């Protein structure tokens, strides 16, 4: 060893290291082959799980990025769905004109169900006060025809001439529970150019579409809807299916002007705290 040069000592060290590593590998392989099966299975499971985690996690991340869909919604489909959802909130109000088994009734206007207790709002002009020759008011009778064909007598429970609105309550004729379905009410700010549609029609539902053309004094909604199917009490909806206005109240009677639903709800709150008002 003392007679070896530095280069020879380095080569000797490398040789000893190489031989030692080979011996260590041989011993390790021999020991693993002699190990019990349970130990081998445990090692294999650890290796398999580690590989699975490394492989699947990136694939999950990739899937999360790739699986995106673009859904195209047509305006027509939105309107159709909104009409189907809200048609049951519309009531046709008729004035009974004769007595008998088959009472004759004339269409007076549309009403909108406001709550699950059956409260219905309508234009005050659907009620026609008539006097006899002595100047006494002639009693009038009104019925409501609901979307499912149910017909119930209506009682005027509140009226406000200043607002031009009145409220009915159905008079149940049977002990069976009747389901009244009010719509959702729009609470967001209205925008010029916003797409809207109205449900009107004297005999059956008729739909007219348009946009909000102007928001006038007292938030009156003016649209570009000009349809013969817009009758007193026609209801205006946004494309989310929320009621936002009604063709009623102290407005110029035209097919494109609607009273904001917020004013209707405010008057209903006043009704709840007041006694009936003569109309």
C-alpha positions as CSV (number, residue, x, y, z in Angstrom):
1,X,0.0,0.0,0.0
2,X,2.9,2.4,0.9
3,X,4.5,1.7,-2.5
4,X,1.4,2.7,-4.5
5,X,1.3,6.0,-6.2
6,X,-1.7,8.4,-5.8
7,X,-3.2,7.3,-9.1
8,X,-3.0,3.7,-8.1
9,X,-4.6,4.3,-4.7
10,X,-7.6,6.1,-6.4
11,X,-8.0,3.2,-8.8
12,X,-7.9,0.7,-5.9
13,X,-10.5,2.6,-4.0
14,X,-12.8,2.6,-7.0
15,X,-12.4,-1.1,-7.5
16,X,-13.2,-1.8,-3.8
17,X,-16.3,0.4,-4.0
18,X,-17.5,-1.4,-7.2
19,X,-17.0,-4.9,-5.7
20,X,-18.8,-3.8,-2.5
21,X,-21.8,-2.5,-4.4
22,X,-22.1,-5.7,-6.4
23,X,-22.0,-7.8,-3.2
24,X,-24.6,-5.6,-1.6
25,X,-27.0,-6.0,-4.6
26,X,-26.6,-9.8,-4.5
27,X,-27.3,-9.9,-0.8
28,X,-30.4,-7.7,-1.2
29,X,-31.9,-9.8,-4.0
30,X,-31.2,-12.9,-2.0
31,X,-33.0,-11.6,1.1
32,X,-36.1,-10.4,-0.9
33,X,-36.4,-13.8,-2.6
34,X,-36.3,-15.4,0.9
35,X,-38.9,-13.0,2.4
36,X,-42.4,-14.3,3.3
37,X,-45.2,-13.7,0.6
38,X,-47.0,-11.2,2.8
39,X,-44.0,-8.9,2.9
40,X,-43.7,-9.0,-0.9
41,X,-47.4,-8.2,-1.4
42,X,-47.0,-5.2,0.9
43,X,-44.2,-3.8,-1.1
44,X,-46.0,-4.4,-4.3
45,X,-49.1,-2.6,-3.0
46,X,-47.1,0.4,-1.9
47,X,-45.5,0.6,-5.3
48,X,-48.8,0.2,-7.1
49,X,-50.6,2.9,-5.1
50,X,-47.7,5.3,-5.5
51,X,-47.8,4.8,-9.3
52,X,-51.6,5.1,-9.4
53,X,-51.6,8.4,-7.5
54,X,-49.0,9.9,-9.7
55,X,-50.8,8.8,-12.9
56,X,-54.4,9.6,-12.0
57,X,-54.1,13.0,-10.3
58,X,-52.9,14.8,-13.4
59,X,-55.6,13.1,-15.4
60,X,-58.3,14.5,-13.0
61,X,-56.9,17.9,-13.4
62,X,-56.9,17.5,-17.2
63,X,-60.5,16.3,-17.1
64,X,-61.6,19.3,-15.0
65,X,-60.3,21.6,-17.7
66,X,-61.5,19.7,-20.7
67,X,-65.1,18.9,-19.7
68,X,-66.8,22.2,-20.5
69,X,-70.0,22.6,-22.4
70,X,-71.5,25.5,-24.2
71,X,-75.3,25.5,-24.0
72,X,-77.2,27.6,-26.5
73,X,-80.5,28.9,-25.1
74,X,-83.0,30.3,-27.6
75,X,-85.2,33.2,-26.6
76,X,-88.2,31.4,-27.9
77,X,-87.6,28.5,-25.6
78,X,-87.2,30.9,-22.6
79,X,-90.5,32.6,-23.4
80,X,-92.3,29.3,-23.8
81,X,-91.1,28.0,-20.5
82,X,-92.0,31.3,-18.7
83,X,-95.5,31.3,-20.2
84,X,-96.1,27.7,-19.1
85,X,-94.9,28.5,-15.6
86,X,-97.1,31.6,-15.2
87,X,-100.3,30.8,-17.1
88,X,-101.9,29.5,-13.9
89,X,-101.5,32.9,-12.2
90,X,-103.9,34.6,-14.7
91,X,-107.6,34.8,-13.9
92,X,-110.3,35.9,-16.3
93,X,-112.8,38.1,-14.5
94,X,-116.4,38.1,-15.8
95,X,-119.5,40.0,-14.8
96,X,-122.6,37.9,-14.3
97,X,-125.4,39.5,-16.4
98,X,-128.3,37.1,-15.7
99,X,-129.6,34.6,-13.2
100,X,-130.4,30.9,-13.7
101,X,-128.7,27.6,-13.9
102,X,-126.5,28.9,-16.7
103,X,-125.5,32.4,-15.8
104,X,-124.5,34.6,-18.7
105,X,-121.3,36.5,-18.1
106,X,-119.3,39.1,-20.0
107,X,-115.6,39.3,-20.0
108,X,-114.5,42.3,-17.9
109,X,-110.7,42.0,-17.7
110,X,-107.8,39.9,-16.5
111,X,-106.7,39.5,-12.9
112,X,-103.3,38.4,-11.4
113,X,-103.1,36.1,-8.4
114,X,-100.9,37.9,-5.8
115,X,-100.7,35.4,-3.0
116,X,-101.5,31.9,-2.0
117,X,-104.6,33.1,-0.1
118,X,-106.2,33.9,-3.5
119,X,-105.9,37.7,-3.5
120,X,-106.4,38.9,-7.1
121,X,-105.5,42.3,-8.4
122,X,-107.3,43.9,-11.4
123,X,-108.0,47.3,-13.0
124,X,-110.7,49.2,-11.1
125,X,-112.5,49.6,-14.4
126,X,-113.5,46.0,-14.5
127,X,-116.2,46.9,-11.9
128,X,-119.1,48.7,-13.5
129,X,-121.3,50.5,-10.9
130,X,-124.8,50.8,-12.3
131,X,-127.7,52.7,-10.6
132,X,-131.4,52.1,-11.0
133,X,-133.9,54.8,-11.8
134,X,-134.0,55.8,-8.1
135,X,-130.2,56.3,-8.1
136,X,-129.5,53.2,-6.0
137,X,-126.6,51.0,-6.9
138,X,-127.5,47.8,-8.6
139,X,-125.8,44.8,-7.0
140,X,-123.2,43.2,-9.3
141,X,-121.8,39.8,-9.4
142,X,-118.4,38.7,-10.7
143,X,-116.8,35.3,-11.3
144,X,-113.2,34.3,-11.8
145,X,-112.3,31.7,-14.4
146,X,-109.0,30.1,-13.4
147,X,-106.4,28.4,-15.7
148,X,-107.6,24.9,-14.9
149,X,-111.2,25.8,-15.7
150,X,-112.4,26.3,-12.1
151,X,-115.0,29.0,-11.8
152,X,-115.5,30.8,-8.5
153,X,-117.5,33.8,-7.4
154,X,-115.4,36.9,-6.6
155,X,-115.8,39.4,-3.8
156,X,-114.3,42.9,-4.0
157,X,-112.3,43.3,-0.8
158,X,-110.4,46.5,-1.4
159,X,-110.3,49.3,-4.0
160,X,-108.3,52.5,-4.4
161,X,-109.5,55.1,-6.9
162,X,-106.2,57.1,-6.8
163,X,-104.2,54.0,-7.8
164,X,-106.9,52.7,-10.1
165,X,-106.7,49.2,-8.7
166,X,-109.0,46.8,-6.9
167,X,-108.6,43.5,-5.2
168,X,-110.8,40.4,-5.3
169,X,-111.0,37.3,-3.1
170,X,-112.6,34.1,-4.4
171,X,-115.5,32.7,-2.5
172,X,-115.0,29.0,-2.1
173,X,-118.1,27.0,-3.1
174,X,-116.8,23.6,-1.8
175,X,-114.8,22.3,1.1
176,X,-112.0,21.1,-1.2
177,X,-108.8,23.0,-0.9
178,X,-108.0,25.2,-3.9
179,X,-104.4,25.9,-4.9
180,X,-103.7,29.5,-5.8
181,X,-100.4,30.0,-7.6
182,X,-98.9,33.5,-7.6
183,X,-96.0,34.2,-9.9
184,X,-92.5,35.3,-8.9
185,X,-92.2,39.0,-8.8
186,X,-89.3,40.9,-10.4
187,X,-87.2,42.9,-7.9
188,X,-84.3,43.9,-10.1
189,X,-84.0,47.2,-11.8
190,X,-85.5,47.4,-15.3
191,X,-83.3,48.3,-18.2
192,X,-84.1,50.1,-21.5
193,X,-84.1,47.6,-24.3
194,X,-84.8,44.6,-22.0
195,X,-86.8,41.9,-23.6
196,X,-90.2,41.3,-22.1
197,X,-93.5,39.6,-23.0
198,X,-97.1,40.0,-21.9
199,X,-99.9,37.5,-21.3
200,X,-103.3,38.8,-22.4
201,X,-106.3,37.6,-24.3
202,X,-110.0,37.9,-23.5
203,X,-111.0,34.2,-24.1
204,X,-107.7,32.4,-24.0
205,X,-104.1,33.3,-23.2
206,X,-102.3,35.3,-25.9
207,X,-98.6,36.2,-25.8
208,X,-97.1,39.4,-27.1
209,X,-93.3,40.1,-27.1
210,X,-91.3,43.2,-27.2
211,X,-88.8,45.4,-25.3
212,X,-88.9,48.1,-22.6
213,X,-88.9,51.3,-24.7
214,X,-89.1,53.8,-21.9
215,X,-89.5,54.1,-18.1
216,X,-91.6,57.1,-17.5
217,X,-92.8,59.1,-14.5
218,X,-93.6,57.1,-11.4
219,X,-91.6,54.2,-13.0
220,X,-94.4,53.5,-15.5
221,X,-93.2,50.9,-18.0
222,X,-93.7,51.7,-21.6
223,X,-92.9,48.9,-24.1
224,X,-93.1,48.6,-27.9
225,X,-95.8,46.0,-27.6
226,X,-98.9,47.1,-29.6
227,X,-101.2,44.2,-29.8
228,X,-105.0,43.8,-29.8
229,X,-104.5,40.9,-27.4
230,X,-103.4,43.3,-24.6
231,X,-106.6,43.8,-22.5
232,X,-107.2,45.4,-19.2
233,X,-105.2,43.4,-16.6
234,X,-102.6,41.9,-19.0
235,X,-99.5,41.0,-17.1
236,X,-95.9,41.9,-18.2
237,X,-93.1,39.5,-17.5
238,X,-89.3,39.5,-18.0
239,X,-87.5,36.5,-19.6
240,X,-86.8,35.1,-16.1
241,X,-90.6,34.5,-15.8
242,X,-91.0,37.2,-13.1
243,X,-94.1,39.5,-13.2
244,X,-92.9,43.1,-13.5
245,X,-96.0,45.0,-14.5
246,X,-99.8,45.0,-15.1
247,X,-101.9,46.9,-17.7
248,X,-104.0,48.5,-15.0
249,X,-104.3,51.5,-12.8
250,X,-104.3,55.2,-13.5
251,X,-102.5,54.9,-16.9
252,X,-103.4,55.9,-20.4
253,X,-105.2,52.8,-21.5
254,X,-103.0,51.4,-24.3
255,X,-101.5,48.1,-25.1
256,X,-98.0,49.1,-24.4
257,X,-98.1,50.7,-20.9
258,X,-97.8,48.8,-17.6
259,X,-98.0,49.7,-14.0
260,X,-94.9,48.4,-12.1
261,X,-95.6,45.4,-9.9
262,X,-93.9,47.1,-7.0
263,X,-96.7,49.7,-6.8
264,X,-99.3,46.9,-6.8
265,X,-97.5,45.1,-3.9
266,X,-97.3,48.4,-2.0
267,X,-101.1,48.9,-2.3
268,X,-101.7,45.3,-1.2
269,X,-99.7,46.0,1.9
270,X,-101.9,49.0,2.5
271,X,-105.0,46.8,2.0
272,X,-103.7,44.4,4.7
273,X,-103.7,47.3,7.2
274,X,-107.0,49.0,6.1
275,X,-110.6,48.3,5.9
276,X,-112.3,47.8,2.5
277,X,-112.8,51.0,0.5
278,X,-115.9,51.7,-1.5
279,X,-115.3,51.9,-5.2
